[in-house]
Amino acid sequence: MYRRDTQRETKNWPTLTLAFGIVFVIVYLGQLLLAGSLSQNAGYQTATAVNNTVGSGSVVFSWLFHSSHTHLLGNLTIFLSTGWWVEKRVNDDRFIFVVAVVLGIGANVAAVIFFQILGAGISGITTGLVTMIALGAFEGLLDSTVAPMKGVLVFTISVLYALLSIGAIAPIPAGTAVEVHLLGAMFGAAWYATEKFRYDFSLNA
């Protein structure tokens, strides 16, 4: 038996997604200020300095850091374009908790524990959100009331991004924490299953 979420029927603006986006930008600007430079790699320099100072404890907030301007812009574009879809369909408290604690902190902590890799950035979050959308779109393909072309398009784009993020269909930049991407996708799948069976999550709601 599931409990239907009424919030997703009334929420129109992705306020939490926008708020997260603003936080990511502010943190990155803080990185540039700490580095005292606007160079492309200033973010990486700051993240490295913080990691060397704090040590393994930096994994708790490394998900907020970005290594370069392009890293931030790429992640932010995907986050804003996927976060609003998911946010409109889940409870606010769960959205904040899963994005920040499970996909943000959790994916990075798991990468350190299982792979001894310290990542930086919100790639675990973006792959988790894309996985949510991919699974929701796949479910829509099985629903005769959903426009098939829309479902195919959303499913194809989300799957292609997920495969690209783990280097399955094209080379990815050296130093990319692929393990964090994989863990984000796994946690995203678990989130989808939880939302689906407990709260009747649907991409078409």
N, C-alpha and C positions, 0 to 999 in steps of 0.2 A: 504494500500500500504506500503510495507516495503522498506528500503534502505539497500542494500547488503553491508556488510563489506568486503572490498578488502584486508585489512591487514591480515586476517586469512589465505589467500591463499598464502602469501609470507613469513610469519614468521616461522622460523624453531627452534629457540632456546627460551626456557622459561626464558629469562633474568630477567623479573620482579619477577617471582616466586623464582628464585635463590637469587635475591637481598633481597626480603622479608625474606627468610630463613636466610641469613647472618645477617640481622638486628636482628632477633629473637635470634640468637646465641650470638651476641655481647651484647644485652641487658641482657641475662642470665648470661654471664660472668661478666658483670657489677654488677649484683645482688650478685654473689659470692664474688666479690671484696669488695662490701659494707658490706657483712655479715662477711667478714674475715674468711671464712670457705669453705671447699669443701664438706661438709656433704650433705647427700641426701635432707635434709630439709632446706638448707641454702636459697634457693630461696623463700620459704614460709616465712621465718623469715624477709627477706628484704622486700617482698611485704607487709607484715603486718606492718612493721615499717614505710614504705612510706605511707600506708593508714592511720595510726594513726597520721602521721605528716601533711599530706595534707588534710585529711578528704574526703568528698564526691567528691572533685575535682579529686581524683585519678582515678575515673572511666574513665576519658578521655584517660589515658594511661595504665590502668590495663590489657588491652588485650595484651600488650607487655610482661607482666610478666609471669613467670612460677614458680610453687611451688617446683618442684624437677627435678632431672635429668631425671627420667622416664617420667614425665609430658612433658618436653620439647621434648624428643626423640620421644615419641608417637605422639604428635601433629605435630612435624616437618615431620615425616615420611608420615603422611596422607596429610599434606599440600603440600609437594613436589610432591607426587604421583598424586594429584588431580589438583593442581594449574596449572601445565603445560598443562594439557588437556584443561582447561577452557581458560587459557591465549592465547593459539594459535587460539582461536575461537572468541575472543572479542577484541575490541579496547583497546589500552594500557591505555589511560586516564580513561576509564570506569573501567578497571580492578583494577587500583590503587585506584580509588575513592571508588568502592564498597567494595573491600577487606579491606581497611584501615578505611574508614568512616562509611560505612553501616554495614558490617559484624563485623568489629573490634570494633569500638567505639559505633556504633548504637545498636548492640545487648546487649552490657554491660550497656549502658545508659538505654535502655528499661527495662532491668532486674531490675535495681535500681528503676525506676519509678513505674513499675507495680507489682514487687514482693519484693522490698526492699532487693535485693540480689546483692552483689558486687562480680562479678566473676573475674577470672584472667586466662590469657592464650588465645589461638587462637581457642578454640573449637567452638565458634560461626562462625568463618571463615571456619573451616574444615567442619562443618555440612552444611554450606551454599554451599560450593563447591561440596560436595557429593550430595546434593539435586539437584544442577544443572545437574550433571552427571546422576543421577537416572532418572530425567525427560527427559533428552536428550536420554538416552538409551531406555526408554519406548517408546518414539516417534519413535526410530529406529526399534522397534519390529513391528511397524505398516507399515514400509517401506519395500516393497518386494525386493528392490535392496540391502538391507543390510544383511550381513551374520547373520542368526538367532542365531547361537550358540554364537557368539561374543556379540550380543545384550543381550541375556539372561544372559550370564556370568557377564557382566558389570552391568546390572540392578540388578541382585541378590546380588552381592558383595556390591554395593552402598546402597541398601535398608537395607541389614543386618547391615552394619556399622551405618546407620542412626538410626535404631532401637536399636542397642547396645548403642549408645551414649546417648539415653534418658532412658535407663534402661527398655525398653519394653520387651526384651527377655532374659535378664540376669542381675544379680545384678551389680551395678556400685559402685566404691569406695565412701566411706562416704565423704561428703563435696563437692561432685561434683555439680557444678552449672547447673543442668539439664535445668533450665529455659533459660539459655543463649544458650544451645544447641537447644532447641525448637525454640527460636527466630531466631537463625542463620538459621535454616531450613526454617522458614517462609520467612525470608528476601531473602534466596537463591531461593525460589520458585518465589518470586516476581521479582527477577533479571532475572531468566530464562524466565518468561513471557514477560518482557520488551525486552530482547535480541531477543526472538523468533519473536515477532510481529513487532518490529521496525527494527531489523537488520538481521532477518532470521537466528538466531542462530541454529546450528545443530552440534551434536556431531560427525557426519559423514563427516563434511566438511574438 
